[in-house]
Amino acid sequence: MEKPWSTTSVTARADAGKLDNVGDDEVLKSAKDEIIRALDLEEYEIKDTIINDLLENGRQSLSKYEKYLLPDVYEAAINENHGKLMKYLKKYSEQQWEVKYGSSNQWFILFLKEYKDAVNYDSVLKRAAEYGNKYLKDCPILSIVLQLLFEGIDDTCMDETNVFNDLWCTITDNGLKSIGNFSDNKKRSVLFQALREYYRPKLFELLEKSQVKDKDSLYELALDNVAEYGWLQGLQAVRKRIIPIFFETLLENIPVSGDTSGKSGKLDLIEYLVKAVVVQLDELISQITTDHNIQKTMEKPWSTTSATARADAGEPAIDVDDEVLKSAKNEIICALRLEKHKEKDKIINDLLQNGRQSLSNHKVEFAPKVYTAAINENNGQLMKSLKKYLERQWKIKYGSSNQWFKLFLEEYKDAVNYDSVLNRTAEYGHKYLKDCPILSIVLQLLFEGIDDKFFDETNAFNDLWCTITNNGLKSIENFSNNKKQSVLLQALREYYRPKLVKLLEISEIQDEDNLYESALNNVAKYGWLQGLQKVEERIIVRHYDTLRAKILVFGNTSGKSVQPKVEAPVLVNDQTCMFGQDTQILWKFSGIGKPRVTWFFNGQPLPTNDRLQVTEADDGTSILSIRQAELGDQGVYTARAINAFGEVEAQTALKIDCIKPFIKANLNTALEVTKGATLTLEIVASGTPKPHIIWMKGNDELTSNDRIQVTTPIGNDDKYTLTILNVQPEDQGEYSAMISNVGGSLQSDKCKVIVSKSPMFIVKPTTQKVRQGETAVFVSNVDGYPTPIITWLLNGKLLTEKEGIEVQFYATTDQAKLSIQNVDLEQHAGSITCRVENDYGEQEETVRLDILVAPKITEDLPKQREIVITDTNMFSFDDNCKISEQEQFCDSLPCEYTTTLTSLCQDSFDQALTNSLFNSIDPRPLAVYIYNEQSPATDIFNELVLYSDSINTYLSKQFILWKWNLTKENYQEFLTIVTTHAGEEVAAVIDSSPTEIYPLLICLGFDRGQIKVESIIQEIMSESEIFALLIQARDAFDARFDLPDTSGLSLRNISTENWSIPKSTLIQVSKESDEFRRVGADFDGGISSIVRIDRIENTIWLIQYLNQKQMIDARLGHNDTEKLLFHGCPYAAAEQILQQAFDHNRIGRNGTYFGHGFYFSSNRQVSDRYAVANPSTGEKRILMCRVLIGRSCEGNSTMRTCPSNYDSTTGGSNIYVVYSNRHVLPEYLITYK
């Protein structure tokens, strides 16, 4: 069979059969221009609509536009079958067949060319021009093939008898077998290809929807069977290769539910339709009957023209094309200077047959210089001529009848081994081409690892040849490349064809129903034995027995010698590596083709990363490099090498060695540390891996907390540190360290820590002024360890406990107290000394004890002063009373007191409450001083209490003071004011206090939303007792203010998790969570730069913030008082803020332009300027906070507090300043780059 059609891209893309009106752009443009001229449409607005309709639906569609065309133009176009319009439509249809459908189906183009002169070609083309896509169905290629192959199909078959539709339904339901009497093999082959184009998209879509995987070319095998036998029978042929549940799904979805092989149709007309075709199709069958299974889905597949080339194509011969041979001989004559040599033809023929090595047989015929140059110069003129000749021989001799082989050579011309294969052939001639040059050349080019040593030293190429020619393509079990597999199958067909045909003929087996081709396909795929078994049922038993007796092999020689091989004496070994060091595992592999090596760890695929890298040396050694080995790297590593013929494994068991810990520098045996100071213990220990350390005190393990810190070394440092802050007596004891790693453990020496501190005063005793006969109390707080001994002295003499003198020490509070009862001016007035001492030192403090004697009248007055006790128990004096100098001092008390206490509030009572308890910036308790300026008791109270330096100072810093001069006339007014603004409870306490205890200093606090009395100070108390009550009132106020009742408070948008945790806790937010995306979006869209987000949880901060918000919301009358703002800071400073809150002592370090407070911005970019990066990682941190801005005003650098009735200051755009850390709730810590 000569000049067969190429079946390039028989497995063309799945949409090749779908009609699309757009062919090549140039084709479409040309068609439009011609139609415009034919119908005179240049000026028509709807010309594109008319043209598209014509190209889609043919000339018949023109009737819809009759009114838009000139009558004579329309009549000519619609009636003239040889007019311009039909001419252009036919031209377009023909070009579309070739460009749209033929560009990816070379066999279809050749088929059209062969049928171009057929009697029905023009009628089919005319039908397409007349009706457009009407009869092309859903697969134009199949429709065109059917109309051309069956000459009897005319317009009547299309419409009146509907025969074409019956034919279409039958053949697309039941495949090629439905045409039982279609004996013309050439036609069957063409129709088979067209049916593949029809079934491919539908079948592949069904298989994918049914979850059937394309394993071992299952899709292509199913396609061949369905095209041959139709849906049901075709799929049954591959049923065993599909999981039953998937196969059931597949059957439920196929387009037909039974065999519609044409019993209800009119297939009795098919024989009538199959008339003799005028055109000789001898060349068609030579191409199309090629094994359809080899046409795999390949990208850029090679043409398989002449896959069934003549049987002698694989046999060597020198008589190539005359011009090629003549040219080669002339070039060799010139290269060897043989123009006048008598033996030149013999020498040349030997060279062309056996390569350059044969030149040694003729050495004596040459001059030494010519011979040496010819035999040694690989790039010399002789080798160039031989390579040129052989390359032409490959193309002309073997490729002229095997188009696929020529295309394969073109494809491989730039391959790395192409020149080496050509050199080998030029060097040795036909020595390694065996008895099928095509197969030999294909093998050498496909398997790049084949070099000269495979031919002589290892004889591996011979093993490969025997394996593949005995067992076919299946012997290359791992050859997954479809393109290479297809080419190799073609080459095997060239090898088997002459031998198989000869065997079949000798065995008297006739070539019925394409038996020879089917046998050839199977033998090429499965080898002699298995391949012939595939067609055994089609051969007479006696003939098959004869065939079996004559085949070349009787067993499976699947060629283990060509499988990958481990170049090592054993396949398993052991290897050790020190923890933390680098190591490599190496295995060298060889085999036909370069084996592909995959590594596994403990049976699982080995993931490669920065530590684990796989490289390959030029000699086939696969190298696994492990950097800084870890304990997790210990295990079994498997290197699996795979080539086309099989696989082999090699294993290495890797053990990670460790070094038991050892101590380089031990603990000191003893250490003395001052109470309150910092204790640091250091130990230097080494080992591999780096040891873990547990610090012990006695037998108890120490746990890190705010006071106890453990530092673990990093890098090459080996120093481990235990730090205890603010050392206390309970920290005294024996300390040691337990050091361990996987290699072992040991314990350090014990260090005895002694805590000491020389005595000192925490609160010094203060001077006391006590009235004659009362009790004087001196109080001081001391510190020291061991606990100091405390002694008291009066005017330098030791005071001992006796009647009237009491000395006390409270160990829990470190408070020393001296009480002197019934003081007497003569016995007790003078200096009081408190002395504290222990083994490490001593200290003393001396104060005064002043005893006050009641004032006396120094001069009688003309009229007796009369003291009258009213019914309201208030003091009253007559107008003529002359008082002593001391009494005159009392008269001036309010003015003098005003200049003494800076915290005195002279506003109204409700304003005093606002400035104290309800102050959002600096809240304080309110001290209400109730007195009568006419009472002598007021003077005494002022002298003993308000004029005391320590009490005065404490009141000024910790309280707001408000005074009321209580008289008979304003008593009820005062109670009304207190009831209105402080509540009935406070008013009741004042009303129940007897007048004899006046003056009073009443301390007011805030608890659970109510104002309450914290303490009442009377003038009869000692200074130390008064001081203690003031401290108690302040502490109670602070405690209740920090932890207000949260019942009923709105926790909107604020996390309430971890309420039991008293300090700041960081909880990392998952990158896949909605919370991360929300915060990232708030981060000004900078989510891509975020490294991590931590949510900040702190119960105290939350409650403080909510309490402040509640007060500001109530004051402003709305709850829109907060903003979500950013605060940038140095990387390490973020940690300090999280543990200590925003520190008022750090205000002003980064600017005070808008006030001396804490700065925040709504613009992340502004805060970024103040976020100093971590120098080692380049990472930055920003705090995202809720900030109570309340009512805001413009700030300036002179503002140290917020103006009255405002809560924050601003720069006017995105910067806000608040002046209390209770106005800030840090919500998220964002780390970014």
Buried (B, 14 or more C-beta within 10 A) or exposed (E): BEBBBBBBBBBBEBEBBBBEBEBBEEBBEBBBEBBBEBBEBEEBEEBEEBBBBBBEBBBBBBEEBEEBBEEEBBEBBBEEEEBBBBBBBBBBBBBBBBBBBBBBBBBBBBBBEBBEEBEBBEBBBBBBBBBBBBBBBBBBBBBBBBBBBBBBBBBEBBBEEBBBBBBBBBBBBBBBBBBEEBEBBBBBBBBBBBBBBBBBBBBBEBBEEBEBEBEEBBBBBBBBBBBBBBBBBBBEBBEEEBEEEBBEBBBEEBEEEEBBBBEEBBBEBBEEBBEEBEBEBEBBBBBBBBBBBBBBBBEEBBBBBBBBBBBEBBEBEBEBBEEBBEBBBEBBBEBBEBEEBEEBEEBBEBBBBBBBBBBEEBEEBBEEEBBEBBBEEEEBBBBBBBBBBBBBBBBBBBBBBBBBBBBBBEBBEEEEBBEBBBBBBBBBBBBBBBBBBBBBBBBBBBBBBBBBEBBEEBEBBBBBBBBBBBBBBBBBBBBEBBBBBBBBBBBBBBBBBBBBBEBBEEBEBEBEEBBBBBBBBBBBBBBBBBBBEBBEEEBEEEBBEBBBEEBEEEEBBBBEBBBBBBEEEEEEBEEEBBBBEEBEBBBBBBBBBBBBBBBBBEEEEBEEEEEBEBEBEEEBBBBBBBBEBEEEBBBBBBBBBBBBBBBBBBBBEBEBEBBBBEBEEBBBEEBEBBBEBEBEBBBEBBBBBBBBBBBBBEEEEBEEEEEBBBBEBEEEEBEBBBBBEEBEEEBBBBBBBBBBBBBBBBEBBBBBBEBBBBBBBEBBBBBBBBBBEBBBBBBBBBBBBBBBEBBBBBEEEEBEEEEBBBBEBEEEEBBBBBBBBEBEEEEBBEEBBBBBBBEBBBBEBBBEBBBBEEBEEEEEEEEEEEEEEEEEEBBBBEEEBEBBEBBEBBEEBBEEBEEBBEBBBEEEBEEBBBBBBBBBBEBBBBBBBBBBBBBBBBBBBBBBBBBBEBBBEBBBEBBBBBBBBBBBEEBEEBBEBBBEBBBEEBBBBBBEBEBEEBBBBBBBBBBEEEBBBBBBBBBBBBBBBBBBBBBEBBBBBBEBBEEBEBEEBEEEEEBEEEEEEEEBBBEEBEEEEEEBEEBBEBBBEBBEEBBBBBBBBBBBBBBBBBBBBBBBBEBBEEEEBBBBBBBBBBBEBBBBBBEEBBEEEBBEEEEBEBBBBBBBBBEBEBBBEBBBBBEEEEBBBBBBBBBBBBBBBEBEEEBEBBEEEBBBBBBEEBBBBBBBBBBBBBBBBBBBE
